[in-house]
Amino acid sequence: METTRSAERQRTAAEARRRELLEAADRVVLRDGPQASMNAIAAEAGITKPILYRHFGDKGGLYRALATRHTDALLSALRAALDAPAERRARVESTLDTYLAAIEARPQVYRFLMHPSDDGADTAPTPEQGFDVGRHSAPLLRRLGEELGQVIVERVDLGPEGEQMARIWGHGIVGMMHAAGDWWLADRPCSRERLVRSLADLLWGRLTEAGDRDVKGGPGF
């Protein structure tokens, strides 16, 4: 029994330490964006880089942990927008706005997760500068697409091939939000409200025709 309690205490302490390190990494990413380095994160956490590697393996491991942390929060916010007690068009716009508001509020985090570091061509590349963000961001977008597809299939009646269509829509909507949001965040060519309305107009054709499924405790889609 004592061995079990000791193991549980160690596990709890390790999880708390991991959260502290991720919070330190978040602070560095908010400051440095895609240029956030393992050295800077270790310094922010008050530890050496080998200790940071012990917790995450390498920058890829740290990236995946941060991506999971932020993707979980974003998915929770998107589900809340989808399940709000409002008309479908309002919920579609709210969902789009939730995504855009998230990347607008923390652009450095978004750039760290979605864009490779560009430290300048005049300096010799290091292994860390060669970190392939794109290879790691693709699974993040796929996860968002699968999760959104599942939400759609549970809430919208799309007929006999509805499950496949919902997955197509889920990945298509995420791709649209990502591409349009990336363009918008860089240049700000219009207001966020205008972008939300325009993207909702693009989605609205088939959605306005589809019926809601009976969702216990929820408004459909």
N, C-alpha and C positions, 0 to 999 in steps of 0.2 A: 504493500500500500504506500509506504514512504517513498519507494522507488518511483511509483506512478506519479505521486505528488511532485517529486523533484523534477521528473521529466516534463510535467505540465508547466511548472514554474520556469524551466529553461526555455520551453517553447514560447510561453507568453513573453518572456524577456527578449527573446530573439525577434519576435514579431514587432514588439515595441521599438527595438533598436532599428529594425528595417524601416519602420514608418518614419522614425527620426531622420534616417539617412535620405529617404525619399523627399521629405520636407526640405532638407538642406539642398538636395538636387533641384527641387522646384524653385527655390530662391535663386540659385545660380542661373537656371534656365530663364527665369523672369528677367534677370539682369543681362545675360549674355546671349540669349536665344540660341541659334544653331551652333554658335562658337563655344558653348558650354563644354568645358573639358573635365576629365576625370580628376586632374590635379586641382582645379578650382573647386570642384564638388567636395573632394576630400578635405581641402583646406577649410571650406565653409562648415563642414561637419566636425572639424577639429580632430581628424584622424589622418593616417597616412594612406597613400593610394593602395598599397598591398592589402590593407584592412578593407578598403572599399571593394577591391576585387574579391576578397574572401566572401563578401555578402552577395555580390552580383555576378561574379565571374569575369566580365569585361564590359565595355561600353554597350555592347549589344544586350547583355543581360539587364543593365540599368535602364536602357531605353525601353525594353519590353515591360519592365516593372512600371515605369512612368506612363507608358502608353496604356497599360491595363488600368492604372489608377485614374487617368483622365477619361478614358473611354467608358469606364463604369459610371463615372459622374455624368458624362454626356448622355449616355443611354438612359439613365434614370430621369434626367431632365426631359429628354425627348418623349419617354413614355408618359410622364406627367402631362406634357402638352397634348399628346394624343388622347389622353383619357379625361381631359378637362370637360366639364359640363357645358358644351357649346355646340353650335351648328358645325357640320363637317367642314365647310369652307374656312370657318374661323379656326378650327383645329389644325387644318392643313397649313394655314398661314402661321399659326403659332408655333408649329413644329419647325417649319423653315426658319422662322425668326429665332427660335431657341438655338439652333445650330449656328447661325450667323452671329448672334449675340455672344455665344461662347468663344468663337475665334476672334471676335472684335475685342472682347474683354481681356484676353490673354494672347495677343498676337505672337509674343516671343515663344510661348509654349507651343502654339500651333506651328510656328516655323521650325522649332526644334524637332517636332514630331514628323513634319511633312517635307522638309527641305534639307538637303545636304549642307554641311558646313562649307563656307567659302572664306577661307582665311587669307586669300591673296596668293597670286602666282609667284611672287618674289621670294617666298620662303620655301625651304625644302619641306616636302610633305612628310608627315609622321604617320605611323599606323593609325593613330586616333583621327587624324584629318582624313584618312582614307575610309573611315567608317561609312558604310553604305546605308544611309537612312532609307532610301527608296525600297531596298530589299525588306526592311522591317516595317515600313508604313503600309505596304500592300496588304499584309494580313490584318492590320487595323481596319482598313477600309472594307475588307471582305467581312470582317466580324460585324461591322455596322450594317452592311447590306443584308447579311443573314438575319440579324436581329430585327431589322425593320421589316424584312419579308415575313418573318414569323408573326409580327404584330399585325400585318395586313391580312394574312391568311386567317388569323383568329377573329378578325373584325369585319371583313368585307366578303360578301358572297360574289365570287367571280366565276361561278359555274363549275362544270365538271373538271376542268383543268386549272382550277383556281389556285392550287398550291404552287404549281410551276409558275403561273403568271405572277403570283405574289412575290416569289423569289426574284423574278425578272424585275418587277417593279421596285423591290427593295434595293437591289444593287443599282438599278438605274437612277433612282432618286438620290441615293448616296453619292453616286458619281456626279450627278448634276449639282448637288449641293456643294460637293468638294471643288469641282472645277469652277463653278460660278463664284463660290466664296473665295477661292484662291485669287481669282482675277479681281474681284471686288476689293479684297483686303489690301492688295498691292496698290491699286490706283484710285480707289474710292470715286468711281465715275458717277455714282448716283447715291441717293440715300439708301439706308438699309430697308426702309419701308417700301421704297420703289422696287428694289430687287425682290423682296418677299412677294409683293403683288404680282410681279412679272413671272416669277417661277411658279406661283400658284396657278396663274392663268395657263401656263404650259401643261401643268398636271391635270387640270380640272376636267378635261373632256370626258374620259372614261370614268373617272371617279364619280362624277355627278350622276351617272347612269346606274352604277352598281348599288345593290342593296346592302344594308347592314346585316351582319349575323347577330344572333342573340348572344350578348356578352354579359355574363353575370357581373353586376356591379359596375359596368362600363357603358359608355355611349356608342360603341361601335368605332367607326373611323370617319 
